[in-house]
Amino acid sequence: MANIGSKPNTKFRGDPAIFGTLVEDHDHHRQLIAQIEETKGASETRKKLFAELTAEIKGHAAAEEQALWSTVLRKPEITEDGRHAVAEHKEMDDLLEELAETDMSSSGWLLRFKKVKEEYLHHIKEEEQELFVSVEKKLTKNDKTYMDSVFKKRKAAEKEKVKKAS
């Protein structure tokens, strides 16, 4: 099955300090989604990949909110961009929870997974092609360096928390 959503981002070329790290994560998420699409039923591979995708997305979102969007929310001219991104993170979290509660071997799981895929790919495309481009112009070099450091530390902690909760 061809999956155009699994292709890495080639459009955004922002400061690698924070934005490059975020886009690398998004590329990894695209790969996991593509791998899940190749699985069948409640296989061990699907379970493992879905658990990894969930931990990756939740850890990424929490770290991104603390590192990037909390800084953006403090800048009035770009606050709305931050609100939008955080609201979409909440929606994605809800979709992942709903999917986790669905029998993985049912056709309902696959339908919900397709919705998660569509919503997530739309979200990261919007971040990479619109939001990151917009907010980067309003951030200082020190902002970006600080955010990258916070993101990397927080993501590791958040992924660990998600794994323990599952």
C-alpha beads as a LAMMPS data file, in Angstrom:
LAMMPS data file: protein, C-alpha beads

166 atoms
165 bonds

1 atom types
1 bond types

-500.0 500.0 xlo xhi
-500.0 500.0 ylo yhi
-500.0 500.0 zlo zhi

Masses

1 110.0

Atoms # bond

1 1 1 0.000 0.000 0.000
2 1 1 1.500 3.354 -1.007
3 1 1 1.626 5.806 1.828
4 1 1 2.486 9.330 0.815
5 1 1 2.170 10.403 4.434
6 1 1 5.234 8.378 5.348
7 1 1 7.558 10.505 3.217
8 1 1 9.889 12.735 5.211
9 1 1 9.327 16.461 5.265
10 1 1 11.306 18.287 2.627
11 1 1 9.730 21.731 2.835
12 1 1 10.655 23.191 6.218
13 1 1 14.229 24.309 6.561
14 1 1 14.117 26.235 9.821
15 1 1 16.660 26.506 12.592
16 1 1 17.856 22.967 13.284
17 1 1 18.232 23.702 17.013
18 1 1 14.557 23.046 17.754
19 1 1 12.690 22.744 14.485
20 1 1 15.045 20.193 12.971
21 1 1 14.604 18.021 16.056
22 1 1 10.815 18.303 15.846
23 1 1 10.732 17.452 12.140
24 1 1 13.009 14.438 12.721
25 1 1 10.493 13.188 15.271
26 1 1 7.630 13.752 12.839
27 1 1 9.522 11.755 10.204
28 1 1 9.934 8.903 12.679
29 1 1 6.197 9.017 13.445
30 1 1 5.410 8.841 9.716
31 1 1 7.579 5.720 9.473
32 1 1 5.822 4.068 12.423
33 1 1 2.417 4.816 10.909
34 1 1 3.499 3.252 7.610
35 1 1 4.795 0.174 9.446
36 1 1 1.536 -0.208 11.376
37 1 1 -0.391 -0.076 8.113
38 1 1 1.516 -3.151 6.955
39 1 1 0.405 -5.223 9.975
40 1 1 -2.688 -7.378 10.345
41 1 1 -5.087 -8.000 13.222
42 1 1 -3.905 -8.083 16.796
43 1 1 -0.434 -9.280 15.866
44 1 1 2.455 -8.803 18.260
45 1 1 4.114 -6.556 15.695
46 1 1 1.052 -4.275 15.506
47 1 1 0.804 -4.146 19.304
48 1 1 4.490 -3.278 19.657
49 1 1 4.430 -0.636 16.917
50 1 1 1.238 0.944 18.214
51 1 1 2.651 1.118 21.750
52 1 1 5.805 2.743 20.361
53 1 1 3.810 5.212 18.237
54 1 1 1.632 6.162 21.205
55 1 1 4.639 6.709 23.473
56 1 1 6.427 8.678 20.753
57 1 1 3.487 10.966 19.929
58 1 1 2.484 11.595 23.550
59 1 1 6.059 12.192 24.672
60 1 1 6.715 14.423 21.684
61 1 1 3.546 16.479 22.221
62 1 1 4.165 17.040 25.933
63 1 1 7.785 18.031 25.334
64 1 1 6.854 20.240 22.378
65 1 1 4.251 22.023 24.508
66 1 1 6.733 22.713 27.296
67 1 1 9.646 23.633 25.059
68 1 1 8.102 25.420 22.083
69 1 1 4.468 26.255 22.607
70 1 1 4.853 27.575 26.171
71 1 1 7.373 30.095 24.824
72 1 1 5.109 30.955 21.885
73 1 1 2.127 31.461 24.218
74 1 1 4.082 34.198 26.016
75 1 1 4.500 36.202 22.795
76 1 1 1.212 38.014 22.019
77 1 1 1.809 38.255 18.278
78 1 1 1.998 34.434 17.928
79 1 1 -0.065 33.229 20.898
80 1 1 -2.845 31.973 18.639
81 1 1 -0.430 29.640 16.848
82 1 1 0.460 28.076 20.188
83 1 1 -3.169 27.695 21.238
84 1 1 -4.008 26.012 17.962
85 1 1 -1.158 23.507 18.231
86 1 1 -1.909 22.632 21.861
87 1 1 -5.617 22.129 21.071
88 1 1 -4.683 19.725 18.271
89 1 1 -2.383 17.827 20.635
90 1 1 -5.336 17.293 22.987
91 1 1 -7.487 16.042 20.116
92 1 1 -4.759 13.598 19.089
93 1 1 -4.371 12.369 22.660
94 1 1 -8.116 11.676 22.794
95 1 1 -8.021 9.814 19.461
96 1 1 -5.094 7.667 20.605
97 1 1 -6.904 6.811 23.856
98 1 1 -10.026 5.831 21.914
99 1 1 -7.948 3.670 19.587
100 1 1 -6.161 1.999 22.501
101 1 1 -9.534 1.010 23.963
102 1 1 -10.666 -0.622 20.705
103 1 1 -10.148 -4.317 19.967
104 1 1 -7.098 -4.352 17.704
105 1 1 -8.395 -7.309 15.688
106 1 1 -11.684 -5.566 14.803
107 1 1 -12.453 -3.600 11.662
108 1 1 -13.323 -0.700 13.981
109 1 1 -9.691 -0.490 15.065
110 1 1 -8.507 -0.108 11.493
111 1 1 -11.121 2.587 10.811
112 1 1 -10.074 4.502 13.932
113 1 1 -6.404 4.065 13.056
114 1 1 -7.054 5.604 9.634
115 1 1 -8.679 8.588 11.348
116 1 1 -5.701 8.936 13.718
117 1 1 -3.373 8.737 10.716
118 1 1 -5.272 11.388 8.736
119 1 1 -5.553 13.757 11.697
120 1 1 -1.936 13.345 12.737
121 1 1 -0.499 13.722 9.248
122 1 1 -2.610 16.853 8.771
123 1 1 -1.388 18.211 12.136
124 1 1 2.315 17.691 11.480
125 1 1 2.066 19.012 7.927
126 1 1 0.401 22.154 9.282
127 1 1 3.045 22.520 11.986
128 1 1 5.924 22.071 9.554
129 1 1 4.594 24.150 6.674
130 1 1 2.736 26.888 8.537
131 1 1 3.144 27.110 12.310
132 1 1 6.890 26.513 12.587
133 1 1 7.530 28.951 9.741
134 1 1 5.343 31.605 11.364
135 1 1 6.677 31.330 14.913
136 1 1 10.335 30.926 14.027
137 1 1 10.397 34.513 12.776
138 1 1 9.409 35.749 16.256
139 1 1 11.868 33.658 18.272
140 1 1 15.424 34.598 19.145
141 1 1 18.411 32.297 18.670
142 1 1 18.575 31.928 22.472
143 1 1 14.857 30.979 22.531
144 1 1 15.492 28.228 19.987
145 1 1 18.605 26.843 21.681
146 1 1 16.848 26.791 25.065
147 1 1 13.755 25.149 23.574
148 1 1 15.807 22.398 21.939
149 1 1 17.471 21.557 25.247
150 1 1 14.147 21.515 27.122
151 1 1 12.485 19.441 24.398
152 1 1 15.101 16.701 24.433
153 1 1 15.085 16.371 28.239
154 1 1 11.303 16.488 28.551
155 1 1 10.657 14.060 25.705
156 1 1 12.794 11.368 27.300
157 1 1 10.979 11.814 30.627
158 1 1 7.538 11.857 28.991
159 1 1 8.181 8.725 26.930
160 1 1 9.222 6.915 30.090
161 1 1 6.042 8.076 31.855
162 1 1 3.832 6.884 28.975
163 1 1 5.561 3.479 28.888
164 1 1 5.053 3.003 32.633
165 1 1 1.368 3.924 32.351
166 1 1 0.722 1.336 29.611

Bonds

1 1 1 2
2 1 2 3
3 1 3 4
4 1 4 5
5 1 5 6
6 1 6 7
7 1 7 8
8 1 8 9
9 1 9 10
10 1 10 11
11 1 11 12
12 1 12 13
13 1 13 14
14 1 14 15
15 1 15 16
16 1 16 17
17 1 17 18
18 1 18 19
19 1 19 20
20 1 20 21
21 1 21 22
22 1 22 23
23 1 23 24
24 1 24 25
25 1 25 26
26 1 26 27
27 1 27 28
28 1 28 29
29 1 29 30
30 1 30 31
31 1 31 32
32 1 32 33
33 1 33 34
34 1 34 35
35 1 35 36
36 1 36 37
37 1 37 38
38 1 38 39
39 1 39 40
40 1 40 41
41 1 41 42
42 1 42 43
43 1 43 44
44 1 44 45
45 1 45 46
46 1 46 47
47 1 47 48
48 1 48 49
49 1 49 50
50 1 50 51
51 1 51 52
52 1 52 53
53 1 53 54
54 1 54 55
55 1 55 56
56 1 56 57
57 1 57 58
58 1 58 59
59 1 59 60
60 1 60 61
61 1 61 62
62 1 62 63
63 1 63 64
64 1 64 65
65 1 65 66
66 1 66 67
67 1 67 68
68 1 68 69
69 1 69 70
70 1 70 71
71 1 71 72
72 1 72 73
73 1 73 74
74 1 74 75
75 1 75 76
76 1 76 77
77 1 77 78
78 1 78 79
79 1 79 80
80 1 80 81
81 1 81 82
82 1 82 83
83 1 83 84
84 1 84 85
85 1 85 86
86 1 86 87
87 1 87 88
88 1 88 89
89 1 89 90
90 1 90 91
91 1 91 92
92 1 92 93
93 1 93 94
94 1 94 95
95 1 95 96
96 1 96 97
97 1 97 98
98 1 98 99
99 1 99 100
100 1 100 101
101 1 101 102
102 1 102 103
103 1 103 104
104 1 104 105
105 1 105 106
106 1 106 107
107 1 107 108
108 1 108 109
109 1 109 110
110 1 110 111
111 1 111 112
112 1 112 113
113 1 113 114
114 1 114 115
115 1 115 116
116 1 116 117
117 1 117 118
118 1 118 119
119 1 119 120
120 1 120 121
121 1 121 122
122 1 122 123
123 1 123 124
124 1 124 125
125 1 125 126
126 1 126 127
127 1 127 128
128 1 128 129
129 1 129 130
130 1 130 131
131 1 131 132
132 1 132 133
133 1 133 134
134 1 134 135
135 1 135 136
136 1 136 137
137 1 137 138
138 1 138 139
139 1 139 140
140 1 140 141
141 1 141 142
142 1 142 143
143 1 143 144
144 1 144 145
145 1 145 146
146 1 146 147
147 1 147 148
148 1 148 149
149 1 149 150
150 1 150 151
151 1 151 152
152 1 152 153
153 1 153 154
154 1 154 155
155 1 155 156
156 1 156 157
157 1 157 158
158 1 158 159
159 1 159 160
160 1 160 161
161 1 161 162
162 1 162 163
163 1 163 164
164 1 164 165
165 1 165 166
